[in-house]
Amino acid sequence: MTTEQNDCMPGSQAKRLLEEIADWAWVTTIVVHGGSVFEFKGPFPKGEEGHGFYNLQGDMPGFHAHLNLELVSHIRFQDKPHRGRESYAFVFENADNEVIFKLFLGRDSSGELISTQTERFKALQAQYQQGAKHE
């Protein structure tokens, strides 16, 4: 699989994006490893840098992680239906285009995408597609 330049943001923007998403409230974080899928639904925690990692520090109990952002080569905009419904995700990938983790936009209590997140996702996607067209 090749990753097109115009459907990604550079990995150097990972920290800035994660800081922004921490204010988006409800998202779904997916990690696929060893044939298993780990999923967390809820607010993406704020983080801070330390000991070479971006350390997520959510409420207890809650989601915590230690992310090596230097390994994020690019963040792909995933815009495709899932089970017949609109679905959007930020896909954090390494230099070999392997998925590190995904952040899916949240849904409200009726299962609809949170419109403010969808608007922000599409704005970021357009910004990076526009930037690629002018290179």
C-alpha positions as CSV (number, residue, x, y, z in Angstrom):
1,M,0.0,0.0,0.0
2,T,1.3,3.4,-0.8
3,T,0.2,6.6,1.0
4,E,-0.6,9.6,-1.2
5,Q,0.9,12.8,0.0
6,N,-2.4,14.6,-0.4
7,D,-4.4,12.5,1.9
8,C,-2.1,12.9,4.9
9,M,-0.7,15.4,7.4
10,P,2.9,15.0,8.3
11,G,3.8,13.1,11.5
12,S,5.5,16.2,12.8
13,Q,1.9,17.5,13.4
14,A,0.9,14.5,15.7
15,K,1.4,16.3,19.0
16,R,-0.6,19.4,17.8
17,L,-3.4,17.2,16.5
18,L,-3.6,15.1,19.7
19,E,-3.7,18.2,21.8
20,E,-6.6,19.5,19.7
21,I,-8.5,16.1,19.9
22,A,-8.2,16.1,23.7
23,D,-10.8,19.0,23.5
24,W,-13.1,17.1,21.2
25,A,-14.8,15.1,24.0
26,W,-15.9,11.6,22.8
27,V,-13.8,9.7,20.2
28,T,-13.0,6.0,19.7
29,T,-9.3,4.9,19.9
30,I,-8.4,1.7,18.1
31,V,-5.2,-0.3,18.4
32,V,-4.8,-3.5,16.4
33,H,-2.0,-5.7,17.7
34,G,-1.2,-9.4,17.4
35,G,-4.6,-10.2,15.8
36,S,-6.5,-8.5,18.5
37,V,-8.4,-5.1,18.5
38,F,-8.2,-2.9,21.5
39,E,-10.8,-0.1,21.6
40,F,-11.5,2.7,24.0
41,K,-14.5,5.0,23.7
42,G,-14.5,8.2,25.6
43,P,-12.6,11.5,25.8
44,F,-9.0,11.3,24.4
45,P,-6.8,12.3,27.4
46,K,-4.5,15.3,27.5
47,G,-0.8,14.5,27.4
48,E,2.6,15.9,28.1
49,E,6.1,15.1,26.9
50,G,8.5,13.3,29.1
51,H,11.2,10.6,28.9
52,G,10.9,10.5,25.1
53,F,7.2,9.9,25.0
54,Y,3.9,11.8,24.7
55,N,2.3,10.5,27.9
56,L,-1.5,10.4,28.0
57,Q,-2.8,11.1,31.4
58,G,-6.6,10.6,31.6
59,D,-8.8,10.3,34.6
60,M,-8.5,7.1,36.7
61,P,-9.9,4.7,35.8
62,G,-9.4,5.6,32.2
63,F,-7.2,5.5,29.1
64,H,-3.5,6.0,29.5
65,A,-0.7,5.5,27.0
66,H,2.9,6.4,26.2
67,L,3.2,7.4,22.6
68,N,6.5,7.5,20.7
69,L,5.6,10.3,18.3
70,E,8.9,10.2,16.6
71,L,7.7,7.0,14.9
72,V,4.6,8.7,13.4
73,S,5.6,9.3,9.8
74,H,2.2,10.6,8.7
75,I,-1.4,10.8,9.7
76,R,-3.8,9.6,7.1
77,F,-7.4,10.9,6.8
78,Q,-9.7,7.9,6.6
79,D,-13.0,8.8,5.1
80,K,-15.0,5.7,4.3
81,P,-18.3,4.1,5.3
82,H,-18.3,1.5,8.1
83,R,-21.2,-0.8,8.2
84,G,-23.1,1.4,5.9
85,R,-22.6,4.6,7.9
86,E,-20.3,7.6,7.5
87,S,-17.1,7.1,9.3
88,Y,-14.0,9.3,9.7
89,A,-10.7,8.6,11.4
90,F,-7.2,9.9,11.8
91,V,-4.8,7.0,11.1
92,F,-1.4,7.4,12.7
93,E,1.1,5.4,10.6
94,N,4.9,4.7,10.6
95,A,7.3,5.1,7.7
96,D,6.4,1.6,6.5
97,N,2.7,2.7,6.3
98,E,1.9,0.4,9.2
99,V,-1.0,1.5,11.4
100,I,0.2,2.6,14.9
101,F,-3.3,3.5,16.1
102,K,-6.5,5.1,14.8
103,L,-8.8,7.8,16.3
104,F,-12.3,7.7,15.0
105,L,-14.7,10.6,15.3
106,G,-17.3,10.2,18.1
107,R,-21.0,9.5,17.9
108,D,-23.8,10.9,19.9
109,S,-26.3,8.9,21.9
110,S,-28.4,8.2,18.8
111,G,-25.3,6.9,16.9
112,E,-24.8,10.0,14.7
113,L,-21.4,11.5,14.2
114,I,-20.7,14.6,16.3
115,S,-21.1,17.4,13.8
116,T,-18.4,19.7,15.3
117,Q,-15.9,16.9,15.0
118,T,-16.9,16.1,11.4
119,E,-16.6,19.8,10.4
120,R,-13.1,20.0,12.0
121,F,-12.0,16.8,10.4
122,K,-13.1,17.9,7.0
123,A,-11.4,21.3,7.5
124,L,-8.1,19.7,8.4
125,Q,-8.4,17.2,5.5
126,A,-9.1,20.1,3.0
127,Q,-6.2,22.1,4.5
128,Y,-3.7,19.3,3.8
129,Q,-5.1,18.4,0.4
130,Q,-4.9,22.1,-0.5
131,G,-1.3,22.2,0.7
132,A,-0.3,19.2,-1.4
133,K,-1.9,20.8,-4.6
134,H,0.4,23.8,-4.2
135,E,3.7,22.0,-3.7
